[in-house]
Amino acid sequence: MRRHIIRSVFIFSIAGIIASCQNQETIDLQNYLSSGKDIYKAKCQNCHGENGEGLGQLAPPLTDSVFLKNNKARLACIIKNGLNEEISILDKTYKEKMPGFPELTDIEVAQVKVFITNSFGNNQGFSSYHQVAKELGKCK
């Protein structure tokens, strides 16, 4: 019994040390990814697909890292307000209007942005709530 208690204390101590070695940005990234995935499933997946593959000519894929990287500062505005302009992704042109999601809070927009830019083959790092709030303040 005593050996079991000592082993349990040791395992919990090691787990605590490992968790404390992560910096706050890494912890925030994991939290944003988790919450962003849930929001993506509820709001975006129907058109952009479970794996970000898009929906034919109607909705573009979210697998083009170049487009996402070149438009990273605009993504928050696109998520919140939608998009009503022609875009070209992976040599295909998309003309359909994307609806906005004005009901999403700034933190939810940040979470979806982090999920999209770090899923489907994308690896663009963390965007904080504060950064996204600034981007949303500049929406046209």
C-alpha positions as CSV (number, residue, x, y, z in Angstrom):
1,M,0.0,0.0,0.0
2,R,2.7,2.4,1.0
3,R,4.6,1.7,-2.3
4,H,1.4,2.4,-4.2
5,I,1.0,5.8,-2.5
6,I,4.7,6.7,-3.0
7,R,4.4,5.8,-6.7
8,S,1.2,7.9,-7.1
9,V,2.8,10.9,-5.5
10,F,5.9,10.5,-7.8
11,I,3.7,10.3,-10.9
12,F,1.7,13.4,-10.0
13,S,4.9,15.3,-9.1
14,I,6.4,14.4,-12.5
15,A,3.1,15.4,-14.3
16,G,3.2,18.8,-12.4
17,I,6.8,19.4,-13.4
18,I,6.1,18.7,-17.1
19,A,3.0,21.0,-17.0
20,S,5.0,23.7,-15.4
21,C,7.6,23.5,-18.1
22,Q,5.2,24.7,-20.7
23,N,5.1,28.4,-21.3
24,Q,1.8,30.3,-21.2
25,E,1.6,30.7,-25.0
26,T,1.8,26.9,-25.4
27,I,-0.9,26.4,-22.9
28,D,-3.1,29.1,-24.5
29,L,-2.5,27.6,-28.0
30,Q,-3.8,24.2,-26.8
31,N,-6.8,25.8,-25.2
32,Y,-7.6,27.9,-28.2
33,L,-7.2,24.9,-30.5
34,S,-9.7,22.9,-28.4
35,S,-12.3,25.6,-28.2
36,G,-11.7,26.7,-31.8
37,K,-12.3,23.1,-33.0
38,D,-15.8,23.1,-31.3
39,I,-16.7,26.4,-32.8
40,Y,-15.4,25.3,-36.2
41,K,-17.6,22.2,-36.1
42,A,-20.7,24.2,-35.2
43,K,-20.2,27.2,-37.6
44,C,-17.7,26.3,-40.4
45,Q,-17.5,22.6,-41.0
46,N,-20.8,22.4,-42.9
47,C,-19.2,24.4,-45.8
48,H,-15.5,24.1,-45.4
49,G,-15.5,20.4,-44.5
50,E,-14.4,18.2,-41.6
51,N,-10.9,18.2,-42.9
52,G,-10.9,21.8,-44.4
53,E,-11.4,20.4,-47.9
54,G,-14.0,22.9,-48.9
55,L,-17.3,22.3,-50.8
56,G,-16.7,22.2,-54.5
57,Q,-17.1,25.7,-56.1
58,L,-19.2,26.9,-53.2
59,A,-16.7,27.1,-50.3
60,P,-12.9,27.2,-50.6
61,P,-10.6,24.7,-48.8
62,L,-8.7,25.9,-45.7
63,T,-5.7,23.7,-46.7
64,D,-3.9,26.5,-48.6
65,S,-1.3,27.7,-46.1
66,V,-0.1,30.4,-48.6
67,F,-3.6,32.1,-48.8
68,L,-4.0,31.9,-45.0
69,K,-0.6,33.2,-44.3
70,N,-1.0,36.1,-46.8
71,N,-4.4,37.0,-45.3
72,K,-3.7,36.2,-41.7
73,A,-4.4,39.7,-40.5
74,R,-7.8,39.7,-42.4
75,L,-9.0,36.3,-41.2
76,A,-10.6,37.6,-38.0
77,C,-12.6,40.1,-40.1
78,I,-13.6,37.4,-42.5
79,I,-14.7,35.1,-39.8
80,K,-16.7,37.8,-38.0
81,N,-18.1,39.7,-41.0
82,G,-18.0,37.2,-43.8
83,L,-16.6,37.8,-47.3
84,N,-18.3,39.1,-50.4
85,E,-15.5,39.2,-52.9
86,E,-13.9,36.9,-55.4
87,I,-10.9,35.0,-54.1
88,S,-8.4,32.6,-55.7
89,I,-7.2,29.5,-53.7
90,L,-5.2,26.7,-55.2
91,D,-5.8,28.0,-58.7
92,K,-9.5,28.0,-58.3
93,T,-11.7,31.0,-58.1
94,Y,-14.5,31.3,-55.5
95,K,-17.3,33.8,-56.0
96,E,-19.9,32.7,-53.5
97,K,-20.5,35.0,-50.5
98,M,-19.4,33.7,-47.1
99,P,-21.7,34.6,-44.3
100,G,-20.3,36.3,-41.2
101,F,-20.8,35.2,-37.7
102,P,-21.3,38.5,-35.8
103,E,-22.6,36.6,-32.8
104,L,-19.1,35.3,-32.1
105,T,-17.2,37.1,-29.4
106,D,-13.7,38.4,-30.0
107,I,-12.2,35.4,-28.0
108,E,-14.3,33.0,-30.1
109,V,-13.0,34.5,-33.3
110,A,-9.5,34.2,-32.0
111,Q,-10.0,30.6,-31.1
112,V,-11.4,29.7,-34.6
113,K,-8.6,31.6,-36.3
114,V,-6.0,29.7,-34.3
115,F,-7.7,26.4,-35.1
116,I,-7.9,27.1,-38.8
117,T,-4.4,28.4,-39.1
118,N,-3.0,25.4,-37.2
119,S,-5.1,22.6,-38.7
120,F,-5.5,21.0,-42.1
121,G,-1.8,21.0,-42.7
122,N,-1.4,24.6,-41.5
123,N,1.1,25.5,-38.8
124,Q,1.0,29.3,-38.3
125,G,1.3,29.6,-34.5
126,F,-0.7,31.5,-31.9
127,S,-2.8,34.6,-32.4
128,S,-3.8,36.1,-29.0
129,Y,-7.2,37.5,-28.1
130,H,-5.7,40.9,-27.9
131,Q,-4.1,40.7,-31.3
132,V,-7.4,39.5,-32.8
133,A,-9.4,42.3,-31.0
134,K,-7.1,44.8,-32.7
135,E,-7.6,43.2,-36.1
136,L,-11.3,43.3,-35.6
137,G,-11.1,47.0,-34.7
138,K,-9.7,47.6,-38.2
139,C,-12.4,45.7,-40.2
140,K,-13.8,47.6,-43.1
